[in-house]
Amino acid sequence: APAGPPPAAQPPAAPPAPVSSAPAGGGDPAQIRQMWPQILEAVKNRRRFTWILLSQNAQVVGFDGKTLQVGFPNAGARDSFCNGGSDEVLRQALNDALGVQWQVEALVDPSGGGSGGGPGGPSGPGPGFGAGPGATGGGAGARSAVAAPAAAGPP
């Protein structure tokens, strides 16, 4: 009788195939953030209400190769996005702009920033008494930084 080939030699050939369908590679949220102005433009062409919601309240918080996670500053903004059918508009716009069939997941992102350090605010600067207004200003700055590249897109 033959020695028998090891069964573990065959399976590794199959898994890499589905990942290659996404132009962003595997699942890099930073690449999606770079494409966000292009995605927003496709959303704007489909539905202006959804574009306003996304451009003023949302940011890319995660991406795993097939599901785009969009963060909103509060549950009200997220619910308005989901209940108004805007999640489907974004899904269709992703197909228009990038030719992909991704799922869209809306989340509440209380940090107001990207997927960075999170609770680094209080320990950073010494005077923590102005944490309220400072945190609000930082959140607004982070959101406007996401929308800013739209104007400076093509060099």
Legacy VTK file of the C-alpha trace (Angstrom):
# vtk DataFile Version 3.0
C-alpha trace
ASCII
DATASET POLYDATA
POINTS 155 float
0.000 0.000 0.000
1.269 3.559 -0.764
2.386 5.794 2.096
-0.576 8.137 1.503
-0.233 11.852 0.707
-0.676 14.277 3.614
-4.256 15.657 3.486
-3.140 19.162 4.574
-1.359 19.781 1.257
-4.543 20.405 -0.765
-6.821 22.918 1.105
-4.572 26.054 1.108
-5.172 26.595 -2.627
-8.833 27.660 -2.275
-9.145 30.531 0.311
-7.299 33.439 -1.430
-9.749 33.648 -4.368
-12.708 35.637 -2.895
-10.533 38.426 -1.468
-9.195 39.453 -4.889
-12.624 40.725 -6.026
-12.292 43.870 -3.877
-10.167 46.614 -5.469
-9.009 47.771 -2.033
-7.143 44.512 -1.485
-7.963 42.618 1.697
-9.623 44.879 4.220
-7.801 48.157 4.731
-10.062 50.930 6.089
-7.379 53.526 5.247
-7.707 52.765 1.530
-11.482 53.110 1.746
-11.059 56.479 3.506
-8.901 57.636 0.580
-11.677 56.611 -1.834
-14.418 58.149 0.350
-14.742 61.385 -1.731
-15.274 59.282 -4.869
-17.839 57.129 -3.030
-19.640 60.235 -1.720
-19.830 61.623 -5.258
-21.558 58.428 -6.419
-23.951 58.689 -3.451
-24.693 62.329 -4.350
-25.631 61.265 -7.893
-28.106 58.737 -6.484
-29.704 60.549 -3.526
-28.856 63.949 -2.102
-30.345 63.234 1.353
-28.037 60.246 1.812
-25.064 62.281 0.591
-25.779 64.999 3.190
-26.094 62.411 5.980
-22.821 60.750 5.016
-20.780 63.866 4.248
-21.758 65.649 7.480
-22.180 62.807 9.971
-20.375 59.663 8.864
-16.902 58.258 8.500
-15.369 54.934 7.593
-14.580 53.083 10.828
-13.841 49.605 9.518
-13.612 47.333 6.521
-12.965 43.586 6.403
-12.898 43.014 2.649
-16.642 42.591 2.208
-18.403 44.731 4.846
-17.934 48.502 5.060
-18.526 49.856 8.574
-19.702 53.454 8.663
-19.632 55.281 11.995
-22.106 57.956 13.084
-21.699 60.295 16.081
-24.979 59.211 17.692
-27.835 56.716 17.441
-30.176 59.318 15.916
-27.935 59.902 12.905
-27.364 56.175 12.491
-31.086 55.397 12.714
-31.919 58.129 10.211
-29.403 56.571 7.827
-30.715 53.013 8.254
-34.456 53.683 8.474
-34.461 55.986 5.447
-32.979 53.370 3.126
-29.687 55.239 2.841
-27.721 52.087 3.626
-29.020 50.580 0.380
-28.223 53.802 -1.517
-24.633 53.627 -0.231
-24.396 49.954 -1.210
-25.536 50.774 -4.750
-23.169 53.756 -4.934
-20.259 51.496 -3.944
-21.170 49.309 -6.895
-21.375 52.389 -9.172
-18.083 53.934 -8.031
-15.939 50.862 -7.403
-17.784 47.965 -9.028
-18.035 46.046 -5.747
-20.854 44.284 -3.902
-20.080 45.145 -0.275
-22.379 45.007 2.705
-22.893 48.241 4.648
-23.009 48.268 8.441
-23.931 51.477 10.275
-22.496 51.888 13.767
-22.518 54.487 16.520
-18.945 55.751 16.849
-18.878 57.960 19.977
-15.168 58.720 19.580
-15.856 60.942 16.568
-12.453 59.912 15.227
-11.040 57.038 13.258
-10.128 53.648 14.662
-7.184 55.179 16.520
-6.348 55.270 20.221
-9.738 56.237 21.639
-9.365 57.452 25.249
-6.134 59.410 24.736
-7.718 62.830 25.346
-7.664 63.196 29.145
-4.127 61.829 29.614
-2.588 63.991 26.865
-2.809 67.709 27.728
-2.423 68.840 31.346
-5.446 71.130 31.857
-8.366 68.731 31.527
-11.021 71.226 32.668
-11.904 72.181 29.101
-12.501 68.569 28.028
-16.120 69.206 26.957
-15.566 71.910 24.316
-12.178 70.465 23.364
-13.668 67.051 22.646
-16.446 68.597 20.562
-13.983 70.690 18.572
-11.751 67.675 17.978
-14.682 65.621 16.737
-15.752 68.341 14.324
-12.184 68.673 13.095
-11.939 64.951 12.461
-15.182 64.967 10.502
-14.257 67.974 8.364
-10.873 66.404 7.613
-12.695 63.477 6.005
-14.736 65.775 3.752
-11.852 68.115 2.860
-10.055 65.879 0.315
-13.120 66.072 -1.964
-12.158 69.627 -2.966
-8.475 68.794 -3.401
-9.054 65.466 -5.185
-7.434 65.574 -8.661
-4.037 67.322 -8.637
LINES 1 156
155 0 1 2 3 4 5 6 7 8 9 10 11 12 13 14 15 16 17 18 19 20 21 22 23 24 25 26 27 28 29 30 31 32 33 34 35 36 37 38 39 40 41 42 43 44 45 46 47 48 49 50 51 52 53 54 55 56 57 58 59 60 61 62 63 64 65 66 67 68 69 70 71 72 73 74 75 76 77 78 79 80 81 82 83 84 85 86 87 88 89 90 91 92 93 94 95 96 97 98 99 100 101 102 103 104 105 106 107 108 109 110 111 112 113 114 115 116 117 118 119 120 121 122 123 124 125 126 127 128 129 130 131 132 133 134 135 136 137 138 139 140 141 142 143 144 145 146 147 148 149 150 151 152 153 154
